[in-house]
């Protein structure tokens, strides 16, 4: 009996880590189409982790990213319109190889329905302009696609705010394939500047 209890405790022991954002909806309301920074400390004893969203109202997990190096410690994620509005969401960092080991963010977050605008990192933009970066995570290549007017430039920016790649897409195109093979594994931000002066941002995670 004691052996069974010890075994169960070992299986369900959370990773020795903290997950943010924490503190509940009063600290930072979230909305469909907005970008949220999910971060965790580097005390995890796991080579790779999966990032998930837990919907406590519907008892469902949604995968945000898979197989990230634990040392990445940060992920910028745009909340898709497919996420149902609700008040009981938590972010989860899970050991990719031992699925029963996981850490949940503290408190619950409310996700609101999108309004007529999509909020990027620093400016509201019309929903007639959209930006999509796939796959997530990316390995050797990422596809950057957008709607609206022509793109003037695409910049890949690292966590320190340094532009590590600058691309000028062809006019009258709405997609561009970016080679990410030379980039180190980790999170980046794709900054799309349109010819009308608007800038859109989306998360990019490179995992080799």
C-alpha positions as CSV (number, residue, x, y, z in Angstrom):
1,X,0.0,0.0,0.0
2,X,2.8,2.4,0.9
3,X,4.6,1.5,-2.3
4,X,1.4,2.4,-4.3
5,X,1.2,5.8,-2.6
6,X,4.8,6.6,-3.3
7,X,4.4,5.6,-6.9
8,X,1.3,7.7,-7.4
9,X,3.0,10.7,-5.8
10,X,5.9,10.4,-8.1
11,X,3.7,10.2,-11.2
12,X,1.6,13.2,-10.3
13,X,4.2,15.5,-8.8
14,X,4.2,18.8,-10.7
15,X,7.3,20.1,-12.3
16,X,9.3,22.3,-10.0
17,X,8.5,25.5,-11.9
18,X,6.2,28.5,-12.0
19,X,4.0,29.4,-14.9
20,X,2.8,32.9,-15.8
21,X,0.7,34.8,-16.4
22,X,-0.8,34.3,-13.0
23,X,-3.0,36.2,-10.6
24,X,-6.3,35.8,-12.4
25,X,-8.5,38.1,-14.6
26,X,-8.1,41.2,-12.6
27,X,-4.4,41.4,-13.5
28,X,-4.7,40.9,-17.2
29,X,-7.9,40.4,-19.1
30,X,-7.5,38.4,-22.3
31,X,-9.4,38.6,-25.6
32,X,-9.7,36.5,-28.8
33,X,-7.1,37.8,-31.2
34,X,-4.8,39.4,-28.5
35,X,-1.3,38.2,-27.8
36,X,-0.4,36.8,-24.4
37,X,3.1,36.0,-23.1
38,X,3.2,32.6,-21.4
39,X,6.4,32.1,-19.5
40,X,7.9,29.7,-17.0
41,X,11.1,29.5,-14.9
42,X,14.0,27.2,-15.8
43,X,13.7,24.9,-12.8
44,X,12.0,22.1,-14.8
45,X,13.7,18.7,-15.1
46,X,12.5,18.0,-18.6
47,X,14.2,18.2,-21.9
48,X,11.1,19.5,-23.8
49,X,7.7,20.8,-22.8
50,X,4.3,21.2,-24.3
51,X,2.3,24.3,-23.7
52,X,-1.5,24.0,-23.3
53,X,-4.6,26.0,-22.4
54,X,-6.9,24.4,-19.8
55,X,-10.6,25.2,-20.1
56,X,-12.0,24.6,-16.6
57,X,-15.6,25.2,-17.7
58,X,-15.6,22.5,-20.4
59,X,-12.8,20.3,-19.0
60,X,-10.8,20.6,-22.2
61,X,-7.1,21.0,-23.1
62,X,-6.0,23.0,-26.2
63,X,-2.4,22.5,-27.4
64,X,-0.6,25.8,-27.9
65,X,2.8,24.5,-28.8
66,X,4.6,21.1,-28.6
67,X,8.1,20.0,-28.0
68,X,9.7,23.3,-27.0
69,X,13.1,23.2,-25.3
70,X,12.5,23.8,-21.5
71,X,15.1,26.6,-21.6
72,X,13.0,28.6,-24.0
73,X,11.1,29.9,-20.9
74,X,8.8,32.2,-22.9
75,X,6.2,32.0,-25.6
76,X,4.1,34.7,-27.2
77,X,0.7,33.2,-28.3
78,X,-2.1,34.8,-30.2
79,X,-5.4,33.6,-28.8
80,X,-7.4,32.3,-31.7
81,X,-11.1,33.0,-32.4
82,X,-11.8,29.3,-31.9
83,X,-11.2,29.6,-28.2
84,X,-14.5,29.9,-26.5
85,X,-15.0,32.8,-24.2
86,X,-15.0,31.8,-20.5
87,X,-13.8,32.6,-17.0
88,X,-11.9,29.5,-16.0
89,X,-8.8,29.3,-18.2
90,X,-5.3,28.3,-16.9
91,X,-2.0,27.9,-18.8
92,X,-0.2,24.6,-18.5
93,X,3.5,23.6,-19.0
94,X,3.7,19.8,-19.4
95,X,6.7,17.5,-19.6
96,X,6.6,16.3,-23.3
97,X,7.9,12.9,-22.4
98,X,6.1,12.3,-19.1
99,X,2.6,13.6,-19.7
100,X,1.5,13.2,-16.1
101,X,4.1,15.8,-14.9
102,X,2.7,19.3,-15.4
103,X,2.5,22.8,-13.9
104,X,-0.5,25.0,-14.0
105,X,-0.6,28.8,-13.8
106,X,-2.1,30.2,-10.6
107,X,-5.5,31.8,-10.6
108,X,-8.0,31.7,-13.4
109,X,-8.1,34.0,-16.5
110,X,-11.2,35.1,-18.4
111,X,-11.0,35.1,-22.2
112,X,-13.4,37.6,-23.8
113,X,-14.9,37.5,-27.2
114,X,-13.1,39.5,-29.9
115,X,-14.6,42.9,-30.7
116,X,-14.4,44.6,-34.1
117,X,-10.6,45.0,-33.7
118,X,-7.7,42.6,-33.2
119,X,-5.2,43.8,-30.7
120,X,-1.5,43.2,-31.5
121,X,1.4,43.9,-29.2
122,X,1.1,47.7,-29.4
123,X,-1.7,48.8,-31.7
124,X,-5.3,47.9,-32.6
125,X,-5.8,47.0,-36.3
126,X,-8.8,46.2,-38.4
127,X,-9.8,42.6,-38.9
128,X,-9.6,43.1,-42.6
129,X,-5.8,42.8,-42.1
130,X,-4.6,39.5,-40.7
131,X,-1.3,37.7,-40.2
132,X,-0.7,34.0,-39.9
133,X,2.6,32.2,-39.2
134,X,2.7,28.4,-39.7
135,X,3.7,25.8,-38.7
136,X,3.8,26.3,-34.9
137,X,6.5,25.5,-33.9
138,X,8.6,25.8,-37.0
139,X,11.6,23.8,-37.8
140,X,13.6,24.8,-41.0
141,X,10.9,26.9,-42.7
142,X,8.0,29.1,-41.7
143,X,5.2,30.4,-43.9
144,X,4.1,34.0,-43.3
145,X,0.7,34.8,-44.9
146,X,-1.4,37.9,-44.7
147,X,-4.5,39.6,-46.1
148,X,-5.2,43.2,-46.9
149,X,-2.7,45.4,-48.8
150,X,0.8,44.6,-50.0
151,X,3.6,44.0,-47.4
152,X,6.6,46.3,-47.3
153,X,8.8,44.2,-45.1
154,X,8.9,41.2,-42.8
155,X,11.2,41.3,-39.7
156,X,12.1,38.4,-37.4
157,X,12.9,39.9,-33.9
158,X,14.4,37.9,-31.0
159,X,13.6,38.3,-27.3
160,X,16.1,41.1,-26.9
161,X,14.4,43.1,-29.6
162,X,17.1,42.6,-32.1
163,X,16.1,42.1,-35.7
164,X,17.8,38.8,-36.8
165,X,16.2,38.6,-40.3
166,X,14.8,41.3,-42.7
167,X,12.8,40.3,-45.8
168,X,11.3,42.3,-48.6
169,X,8.4,40.3,-50.1
170,X,7.4,40.6,-53.7
171,X,4.6,43.0,-54.4
172,X,1.1,41.6,-55.1
173,X,1.9,38.5,-53.0
174,X,0.1,37.4,-49.8
175,X,2.6,34.8,-48.5
176,X,6.3,34.3,-48.0
177,X,8.4,31.3,-47.0
178,X,11.1,32.2,-44.5
179,X,14.1,29.9,-43.9
180,X,14.5,29.5,-40.1
181,X,17.3,26.9,-40.3
182,X,20.0,29.5,-39.3
183,X,18.0,30.7,-36.3
184,X,18.6,29.3,-32.8
185,X,15.7,27.4,-31.2
186,X,13.4,29.6,-29.2
187,X,10.7,32.2,-29.5
188,X,10.7,35.1,-31.9
189,X,8.2,37.8,-33.1
190,X,7.3,38.2,-36.7
191,X,6.7,41.9,-37.5
192,X,4.8,42.5,-40.8
193,X,4.9,46.1,-42.0
194,X,2.3,46.9,-44.7
195,X,2.5,49.5,-47.4
196,X,-0.3,51.5,-45.6
197,X,2.0,51.9,-42.6
198,X,0.3,49.4,-40.3
199,X,2.4,46.8,-38.4
200,X,1.2,43.4,-37.4
201,X,2.9,41.0,-35.0
202,X,2.7,37.3,-34.5
203,X,4.5,34.7,-32.5
204,X,7.1,32.4,-34.1
205,X,8.8,29.5,-32.3
206,X,11.7,27.8,-33.8
207,X,12.4,24.2,-32.7
208,X,15.2,22.3,-34.5
